[in-house]
Amino acid sequence: FSCCANYDCRTTHSGEVLEKPEGYVIAGTGEVVPMTDKRVKDSPDGEFHWCAHQAGLDAGKTICLFVPPRSY
C-alpha cells in the first residue's frame, strides 16, 4: 500500500474498524480517524486495511486507513 511499508498494513476483520459519526474508530486502540483525515484512502480491493506503527512511541497509531466505498 502506498502510505507505508507492507509490514505495517493488514486487512482488518469485521468489527475491527467501526464507521461512526465522528469517523472511523479503530476498535483495538479506540483511536478515531476522522473521515476527512488525509490518512483515509480509498481501498483498492473494497476491504478495510489498517496501517499502523508497529514499535516505538507511536506503536498502534494509524499511519493510514484504506476504506471501502461508503454505502448510501
QUIUR-V611644 format. One record per backbone hydrogen bond with DSSP energy under -0.5 kcal/mol. CO is the residue of the C=O (numbers start at 1). NH is the residue of the N-H. E is the energy in kcal/mol with one decimal. If there is no record, write none. Layout:
# QUIUR-V611644
co: (CO,CO)
nh: (NH,NH)
e: (E,E)
This chain:
# QUIUR-V611644
co: (1,5,6,8,10,13,16,18,18,20,23,23,24,24,25,25,26,26,31,31,32,33,34,37,39,41,48,49,49,50,50,51,51,53,56,58,61,64,65,65,66,67)
nh: (4,8,9,52,50,16,27,20,25,23,20,25,26,33,18,27,29,30,26,33,34,24,37,40,65,67,12,51,66,10,52,63,64,60,59,61,53,51,41,67,49,43)
e: (-0.9,-2.2,-1.1,-2.2,-2.4,-2.3,-2.6,-0.8,-3.1,-1.4,-2.7,-0.5,-0.5,-3.2,-2.6,-0.9,-1.0,-3.2,-2.9,-0.5,-0.6,-2.9,-2.0,-1.8,-2.5,-2.8,-1.9,-0.5,-2.9,-1.5,-0.5,-3.7,-1.5,-3.1,-1.7,-2.6,-2.2,-2.6,-2.8,-0.5,-2.0,-2.7)
